[in-house]
Amino acid sequence: MRTDQEMDGICGILRNTRSIAVVGMSDKPDRISRQIAEFLSDEGYEVVGVNPNCRNGGYIPVYPDLDSIPFEIDLVNVFRRSETIHEIIPAVLRKNPKTLWLQEGIINDEAVRPAVERGIKVIQDKCIAVCLRKCRQSAR
């Protein structure tokens, strides 16, 4: 039961999201962060990459950091190790997205606490692409 309710909430988030920043996007096309960024773009989201070391995002524009993105972001999707999440939280709070999404395998309750306290929805340890596919299937 709880899983269905949780999935309903996730589907609602994804339905109401227009713009996504993928933090940790790679310039290497075979990396999952790049593949998911492209998948999300192909699904109709406005997607930008965030990585100071990424020079080529293919057709995805890339910014060195969240603060450099010149428009509002609805969802920040993170591909960084759990122990580094605290490093991006100040920029997340400044950007103030509706949702902070930590990809599958990424969990850091302590680091995300300020985002939760700010009212930003936080999803941890879930693949956004898998969730989007499930939402699209259940909507049929």
C-alpha positions in Angstrom: 0.0 0.0 0.0 2.7 2.5 1.0 4.6 1.8 -2.2 1.5 2.6 -4.3 1.0 5.9 -2.5 4.7 6.7 -2.8 4.6 6.0 -6.5 1.5 8.1 -6.9 3.4 11.0 -5.3 6.4 10.5 -7.5 4.2 10.4 -10.6 2.6 13.6 -9.5 6.0 15.2 -9.1 7.1 14.0 -12.6 3.8 15.2 -14.2 4.3 18.7 -12.7 8.0 19.0 -13.5 9.1 20.9 -16.6 12.8 21.6 -16.1 15.5 19.3 -14.7 19.1 19.9 -13.8 21.2 16.8 -13.8 24.1 17.4 -11.4 27.1 15.2 -12.2 26.2 14.7 -15.8 29.1 13.2 -17.7 30.3 14.2 -21.2 30.8 10.5 -21.9 27.8 9.2 -23.8 28.1 5.7 -22.3 27.7 7.0 -18.7 24.3 6.5 -17.1 24.1 10.2 -16.0 24.4 11.3 -19.6 22.0 8.6 -20.8 19.3 9.5 -18.3 19.7 13.2 -19.1 19.1 12.4 -22.8 16.2 10.1 -21.9 14.6 12.9 -19.9 15.1 15.4 -22.7 13.6 13.0 -25.2 10.6 12.6 -22.9 9.9 16.3 -23.2 11.6 17.8 -20.1 13.9 20.9 -20.4 17.1 19.3 -19.2 20.5 20.9 -18.4 23.6 19.3 -17.2 25.6 20.5 -14.2 29.3 19.7 -14.1 32.3 22.0 -14.0 34.4 19.4 -15.8 31.9 18.5 -18.6 32.7 20.3 -21.8 30.3 18.4 -24.2 26.8 17.4 -23.2 25.8 16.5 -26.8 22.5 18.3 -27.3 22.1 18.9 -23.5 23.4 22.3 -22.4 25.9 22.1 -19.5 26.5 24.6 -16.8 29.5 24.6 -14.3 27.1 24.8 -11.3 23.5 25.2 -10.3 24.0 29.0 -9.7 25.0 29.5 -13.4 21.6 28.2 -14.7 19.8 31.4 -15.8 16.3 30.1 -15.3 14.2 28.3 -12.7 14.7 24.6 -12.2 11.8 22.4 -11.0 13.8 19.3 -10.1 17.5 18.8 -9.3 18.5 15.2 -10.2 21.8 14.2 -8.5 24.5 11.7 -9.7 27.1 12.2 -7.0 28.3 10.0 -4.2 26.2 10.1 -1.0 29.1 11.6 1.1 29.3 14.6 -1.3 25.7 15.6 -1.2 26.3 18.2 1.5 28.5 20.1 -1.0 25.6 20.8 -3.3 22.9 21.6 -0.7 23.8 25.4 -0.4 23.3 25.8 -4.2 20.1 23.7 -4.1 18.7 26.0 -1.4 19.6 29.1 -3.5 18.1 27.6 -6.6 15.0 26.4 -4.6 13.6 23.7 -6.9 10.4 22.0 -6.0 12.2 18.6 -5.8 15.7 17.3 -5.0 16.1 13.8 -6.4 19.0 11.6 -5.5 19.5 8.7 -7.9 19.5 5.0 -7.0 22.1 4.2 -4.4 22.4 7.8 -3.2 21.2 8.4 0.4 22.2 11.1 2.8 19.4 12.0 5.3 21.6 14.5 7.2 22.8 16.4 4.1 19.2 16.8 2.7 17.7 17.9 6.0 18.0 21.7 5.1 16.2 21.0 1.8 13.4 19.2 3.6 13.1 22.0 6.2 12.9 24.5 3.3 9.9 22.6 1.9 11.7 21.0 -1.0 10.5 17.5 -1.7 13.3 15.0 -1.4 13.5 11.6 -3.1 16.4 9.4 -2.4 17.7 6.1 -3.7 15.4 6.0 -6.8 16.2 6.0 -10.5 14.2 8.8 -12.1 14.1 7.0 -15.5 12.7 3.8 -13.9 10.1 5.8 -12.0 9.1 7.8 -15.1 8.7 4.6 -17.1 6.4 3.2 -14.4 4.4 6.4 -14.3 3.9 6.4 -18.0 2.9 2.7 -18.0 0.4 3.2 -15.2 -1.1 6.2 -17.0 -2.1 4.0 -20.0 
